């Protein structure tokens, strides 16, 4: 069953309307895929030609899949995980096929480019978790750089990240 189209509203491809109706979707900035990720991949391959730099894409989307979008907890207190993704390293590896050993480097590449604004260690007892704070809709320059809150391009420094 589909909603009746409002005048001026365009048809959505395939089953996107069902996803929207069921609230089973998230938005992402398409310019990340069109401009930013290709620039990052090219930059990394200039330094290390045989790198699997393209893995930043499934890695980023795996993180987006686990962002906690609940500002408040069930008891109505503020949720300190709000806006953070917190999948385990094993879960990321399972979802993406990317070896756990590479997660740290991919995280550093995304952070250096302003796509991850923060990566936080969180401990519950002796268990360590990583919380990632991805940028959903960053401003992007024409040449594929993230633009920060001050209006400046985030130009990455890969020294110490890529060898």
C-alpha positions as a LaTeX table, in Angstrom:
\begin{tabular}{lrrr}
\hline
Residue & $x$ (\AA) & $y$ (\AA) & $z$ (\AA) \\
\hline
Unk1 & 0.00 & 0.00 & 0.00 \\
Unk2 & 1.44 & 3.38 & $-0.96$ \\
Unk3 & 0.56 & 6.89 & 0.07 \\
Unk4 & $-1.26$ & 9.02 & $-2.42$ \\
Unk5 & 1.22 & 11.40 & $-4.04$ \\
Unk6 & 1.00 & 15.05 & $-3.09$ \\
Unk7 & 1.08 & 17.37 & $-6.09$ \\
Unk8 & 4.70 & 18.24 & $-6.91$ \\
Unk9 & 6.14 & 15.30 & $-4.97$ \\
Unk10 & 8.28 & 13.03 & $-7.09$ \\
Unk11 & 8.10 & 9.25 & $-7.21$ \\
Unk12 & 10.73 & 7.50 & $-5.15$ \\
Unk13 & 12.71 & 4.63 & $-6.65$ \\
Unk14 & 12.04 & 1.01 & $-5.74$ \\
Unk15 & 11.05 & 0.63 & $-2.09$ \\
Unk16 & 12.40 & 3.90 & $-0.66$ \\
Unk17 & 8.89 & 5.07 & 0.25 \\
Unk18 & 8.37 & 1.92 & 2.31 \\
Unk19 & 11.65 & 2.57 & 4.13 \\
Unk20 & 10.63 & 6.16 & 4.80 \\
Unk21 & 7.17 & 5.14 & 6.02 \\
Unk22 & 8.69 & 2.54 & 8.35 \\
Unk23 & 11.39 & 4.96 & 9.53 \\
Unk24 & 13.99 & 2.36 & 8.49 \\
Unk25 & 16.39 & 4.70 & 6.77 \\
Unk26 & 19.01 & 7.32 & 7.47 \\
Unk27 & 20.33 & 10.17 & 5.40 \\
Unk28 & 23.88 & 10.61 & 4.25 \\
Unk29 & 25.59 & 13.32 & 2.31 \\
Unk30 & 25.98 & 12.03 & $-1.26$ \\
Unk31 & 28.83 & 14.45 & $-1.85$ \\
Unk32 & 30.91 & 12.31 & 0.53 \\
Unk33 & 30.67 & 9.50 & $-2.01$ \\
Unk34 & 30.98 & 11.73 & $-5.07$ \\
Unk35 & 33.79 & 14.04 & $-3.97$ \\
Unk36 & 35.34 & 13.36 & $-0.58$ \\
Unk37 & 35.94 & 9.61 & $-0.63$ \\
Unk38 & 37.44 & 9.61 & $-4.16$ \\
Unk39 & 39.81 & 12.42 & $-3.13$ \\
Unk40 & 40.85 & 10.58 & 0.03 \\
Unk41 & 41.40 & 7.34 & $-1.86$ \\
Unk42 & 43.53 & 9.14 & $-4.46$ \\
Unk43 & 45.53 & 10.93 & $-1.74$ \\
Unk44 & 46.25 & 7.68 & 0.09 \\
Unk45 & 47.19 & 5.86 & $-3.11$ \\
Unk46 & 49.71 & 8.59 & $-3.93$ \\
Unk47 & 51.49 & 7.65 & $-0.72$ \\
Unk48 & 50.83 & 3.90 & $-0.80$ \\
Unk49 & 49.73 & 2.79 & $-4.30$ \\
Unk50 & 48.62 & $-0.72$ & $-3.37$ \\
Unk51 & 46.61 & 0.28 & $-0.33$ \\
Unk52 & 43.00 & $-0.74$ & 0.11 \\
Unk53 & 41.99 & 2.85 & 0.76 \\
Unk54 & 38.52 & 2.23 & $-0.64$ \\
Unk55 & 37.73 & 0.33 & 2.55 \\
Unk56 & 37.01 & 3.67 & 4.20 \\
Unk57 & 33.61 & 3.62 & 2.51 \\
Unk58 & 32.15 & 0.38 & 3.96 \\
Unk59 & 33.90 & 1.17 & 7.25 \\
Unk60 & 32.18 & 4.59 & 7.44 \\
Unk61 & 28.77 & 3.17 & 6.53 \\
Unk62 & 29.14 & 0.34 & 9.06 \\
Unk63 & 29.67 & 3.02 & 11.71 \\
Unk64 & 26.68 & 5.03 & 10.48 \\
Unk65 & 24.55 & 1.90 & 10.83 \\
Unk66 & 25.20 & 1.88 & 14.57 \\
Unk67 & 24.78 & 5.54 & 15.52 \\
Unk68 & 22.58 & 5.93 & 18.58 \\
Unk69 & 19.90 & 8.41 & 17.56 \\
Unk70 & 18.08 & 8.47 & 20.90 \\
Unk71 & 18.72 & 11.71 & 22.74 \\
Unk72 & 17.01 & 10.38 & 25.87 \\
Unk73 & 17.09 & 6.99 & 27.55 \\
Unk74 & 13.98 & 5.07 & 28.57 \\
Unk75 & 14.12 & 6.70 & 32.01 \\
Unk76 & 14.09 & 10.15 & 30.28 \\
Unk77 & 17.67 & 10.97 & 31.29 \\
Unk78 & 20.10 & 12.25 & 28.68 \\
Unk79 & 21.74 & 9.49 & 26.66 \\
Unk80 & 25.53 & 10.01 & 26.68 \\
Unk81 & 25.84 & 7.73 & 23.62 \\
Unk82 & 23.62 & 10.03 & 21.53 \\
Unk83 & 25.28 & 10.66 & 18.16 \\
Unk84 & 27.97 & 8.03 & 18.69 \\
Unk85 & 28.38 & 4.70 & 16.93 \\
Unk86 & 29.61 & 1.85 & 19.07 \\
Unk87 & 29.76 & $-1.44$ & 17.16 \\
Unk88 & 32.38 & $-3.89$ & 18.33 \\
Unk89 & 35.50 & $-4.41$ & 16.25 \\
Unk90 & 34.32 & $-7.96$ & 15.58 \\
Unk91 & 30.96 & $-6.68$ & 14.33 \\
Unk92 & 32.62 & $-4.16$ & 11.99 \\
Unk93 & 34.89 & $-6.91$ & 10.63 \\
Unk94 & 31.91 & $-9.21$ & 10.15 \\
Unk95 & 29.86 & $-6.54$ & 8.35 \\
Unk96 & 32.63 & $-5.21$ & 6.11 \\
Unk97 & 35.12 & $-8.03$ & 5.70 \\
Unk98 & 37.84 & $-5.60$ & 6.79 \\
Unk99 & 40.41 & $-7.16$ & 9.11 \\
Unk100 & 40.39 & $-5.72$ & 12.63 \\
Unk101 & 44.08 & $-4.84$ & 12.28 \\
Unk102 & 43.14 & $-2.19$ & 9.69 \\
Unk103 & 40.36 & $-0.50$ & 11.68 \\
Unk104 & 42.74 & 1.79 & 13.54 \\
Unk105 & 44.29 & 3.13 & 10.32 \\
Unk106 & 40.89 & 3.62 & 8.65 \\
Unk107 & 39.66 & 5.42 & 11.76 \\
Unk108 & 42.69 & 7.72 & 11.68 \\
Unk109 & 42.18 & 8.48 & 7.97 \\
Unk110 & 38.51 & 9.37 & 8.53 \\
Unk111 & 39.40 & 11.47 & 11.58 \\
Unk112 & 42.21 & 13.30 & 9.74 \\
Unk113 & 39.70 & 14.23 & 7.03 \\
Unk114 & 37.05 & 15.50 & 9.46 \\
Unk115 & 34.58 & 12.70 & 8.73 \\
Unk116 & 34.88 & 11.40 & 12.28 \\
Unk117 & 34.93 & 14.26 & 14.74 \\
Unk118 & 35.78 & 12.14 & 17.76 \\
Unk119 & 36.78 & 8.63 & 18.73 \\
Unk120 & 36.39 & 7.95 & 22.43 \\
Unk121 & 37.50 & 5.08 & 24.65 \\
Unk122 & 34.70 & 4.02 & 26.95 \\
Unk123 & 35.07 & 1.50 & 29.74 \\
Unk124 & 32.41 & $-0.52$ & 31.51 \\
Unk125 & 34.31 & $-2.31$ & 34.23 \\
Unk126 & 37.22 & $-3.95$ & 32.44 \\
Unk127 & 35.50 & $-3.94$ & 29.04 \\
Unk128 & 36.79 & $-1.34$ & 26.58 \\
Unk129 & 34.56 & 0.05 & 23.85 \\
Unk130 & 35.25 & 2.56 & 21.10 \\
Unk131 & 32.64 & 5.21 & 20.46 \\
Unk132 & 32.86 & 6.92 & 17.08 \\
Unk133 & 31.21 & 10.26 & 16.34 \\
Unk134 & 30.66 & 10.48 & 12.57 \\
Unk135 & 29.68 & 13.63 & 10.76 \\
Unk136 & 26.37 & 13.05 & 9.01 \\
Unk137 & 26.09 & 16.10 & 6.80 \\
Unk138 & 29.36 & 17.97 & 6.70 \\
Unk139 & 29.85 & 20.95 & 4.44 \\
Unk140 & 32.00 & 19.96 & 1.48 \\
Unk141 & 34.14 & 22.12 & $-0.78$ \\
Unk142 & 34.05 & 21.77 & $-4.55$ \\
Unk143 & 37.42 & 20.00 & $-4.49$ \\
Unk144 & 36.26 & 17.37 & $-1.99$ \\
Unk145 & 37.36 & 18.60 & 1.43 \\
Unk146 & 35.25 & 18.79 & 4.56 \\
Unk147 & 34.72 & 22.40 & 5.68 \\
Unk148 & 34.79 & 22.84 & 9.45 \\
Unk149 & 32.64 & 25.11 & 11.63 \\
Unk150 & 35.12 & 27.98 & 11.10 \\
Unk151 & 34.69 & 27.75 & 7.31 \\
Unk152 & 38.16 & 26.25 & 6.81 \\
Unk153 & 38.99 & 23.17 & 4.75 \\
Unk154 & 40.12 & 20.17 & 6.76 \\
Unk155 & 43.34 & 19.23 & 4.96 \\
Unk156 & 44.61 & 15.90 & 6.32 \\
Unk157 & 48.15 & 15.17 & 7.44 \\
Unk158 & 48.80 & 11.50 & 6.73 \\
Unk159 & 52.26 & 11.40 & 8.30 \\
Unk160 & 52.13 & 8.86 & 11.08 \\
Unk161 & 48.98 & 7.29 & 9.60 \\
Unk162 & 50.20 & 5.84 & 6.29 \\
Unk163 & 53.64 & 4.40 & 5.94 \\
\hline
\end{tabular}
